[in-house]
Amino acid sequence: MPVRALPSNPSLEHLKYQAKDLLKGHAARYAAVAQRIREFHPRWAKGSDAEIFKATFRLSDAQLVIAREYGFASWTRLKRRVEKPRPGDDVGLPHHERIEDEVFRRGVELMDAGDVAGLQAHLRKYPKLATQRVEFEGGNYFRNPSLLEFVAENPIRRGKLPSDIVEIAEAILDAGVEQSALDETLGLVATGRVPRECGVQSALIALLCRCGADPNGPARGAAVLFELEALNALLRCGAQVTLAIAAALGHLDEARELLPKSSAEQRHLALAVAAQYGHTEIVRLMLDAGEDPNRFNPMEAHSHSTPLHQAALNGHLETVQLFVSRGTKTDVKDILFGGTAAEWANHSGKKEVEAYLLSLHRTQSIRRE
């Protein structure tokens, strides 16, 4: 789920009220509140709605959820940001301009300039730079990146990559990086549009996988974010075809084969992915297997929305009609923007889907009258 952006002049009192409202929502057993808690409170990351509502949920828990919704690790860190902001806290600046460590910042500058020789010399002069990390707050990823992770241009800082970015990456890898940096960089490359648009996504994926990065987690992310070129590159590098991957690729027979041995988490993700791609027969397969279409999507898969939201957003009328025929609620609002599936279809210009969903609402209103 994307994090919320703090206003330019945030009020701590207003944030405290948000935490109290979340506490009330937990007491009222709102499904959207359970999803927010599951997403942003580590204690309940895998909890069901029933487990979350049964648990004792204190004001301190609510404050932690609010802090993490705004991209901060704790309420204390959020409070510090509000009361004593630093220059590096300005989320309106690109990330490289928020780096306070001069050695690290120079490394990113050399990378952005495509200066392989200069970067190699800089790494020799400062050998700890290859494993050093910087800290950013106010986002839902790229919070503690190493130098290597900047090669992905994800999040977007400049909108382009130097033509020798693969050689830049090799120079950093030669200096020695941690396994976590390898895996995190691969995930960023596989889900970033700039590496694809610059024609280097597959080459960077191949390089990182040769150096030991695990392709499986990034393959899931690429499937969710429509990065099919990256997904295929990861499969060539040995990523496992899971139920969700088969759902993204529209491979119905493979999905049928994988379904019996898949976990509950894999089935939940597969329904979400099949819906956003409009693979109606795979959606039908998942519904026949007992998946609940009214659940919010799993974490890392547009979890602020439902499968119906995603099908509507992407204009998949047949898939939307299938959901409706199976009793899917059409009036559920997403958590982040407060929109129904019909409003999501309107936002993306999918008029046929919007008209169909609105016609259902009118019919239901007439019946109630």
Secondary structure as GFF3:
##gff-version 3
##sequence-region A 1 369
A	DSSP	alpha_helix	12	27	.	.	.	ID=ss1
A	DSSP	alpha_helix	31	40	.	.	.	ID=ss2
A	DSSP	three_ten_helix	42	44	.	.	.	ID=ss3
A	DSSP	alpha_helix	49	54	.	.	.	ID=ss4
A	DSSP	alpha_helix	59	69	.	.	.	ID=ss5
A	DSSP	alpha_helix	75	83	.	.	.	ID=ss6
A	DSSP	three_ten_helix	87	89	.	.	.	ID=ss7
A	DSSP	three_ten_helix	95	98	.	.	.	ID=ss8
A	DSSP	alpha_helix	102	112	.	.	.	ID=ss9
A	DSSP	alpha_helix	116	125	.	.	.	ID=ss10
A	DSSP	three_ten_helix	127	131	.	.	.	ID=ss11
A	DSSP	three_ten_helix	148	152	.	.	.	ID=ss12
A	DSSP	alpha_helix	165	174	.	.	.	ID=ss13
A	DSSP	alpha_helix	179	190	.	.	.	ID=ss14
A	DSSP	alpha_helix	193	197	.	.	.	ID=ss15
A	DSSP	alpha_helix	201	210	.	.	.	ID=ss16
A	DSSP	alpha_helix	216	224	.	.	.	ID=ss17
A	DSSP	alpha_helix	228	236	.	.	.	ID=ss18
A	DSSP	alpha_helix	243	249	.	.	.	ID=ss19
A	DSSP	alpha_helix	252	258	.	.	.	ID=ss20
A	DSSP	three_ten_helix	259	261	.	.	.	ID=ss21
A	DSSP	alpha_helix	264	277	.	.	.	ID=ss22
A	DSSP	alpha_helix	280	288	.	.	.	ID=ss23
A	DSSP	alpha_helix	307	313	.	.	.	ID=ss24
A	DSSP	alpha_helix	317	325	.	.	.	ID=ss25
A	DSSP	alpha_helix	341	347	.	.	.	ID=ss26
A	DSSP	alpha_helix	351	368	.	.	.	ID=ss27
###
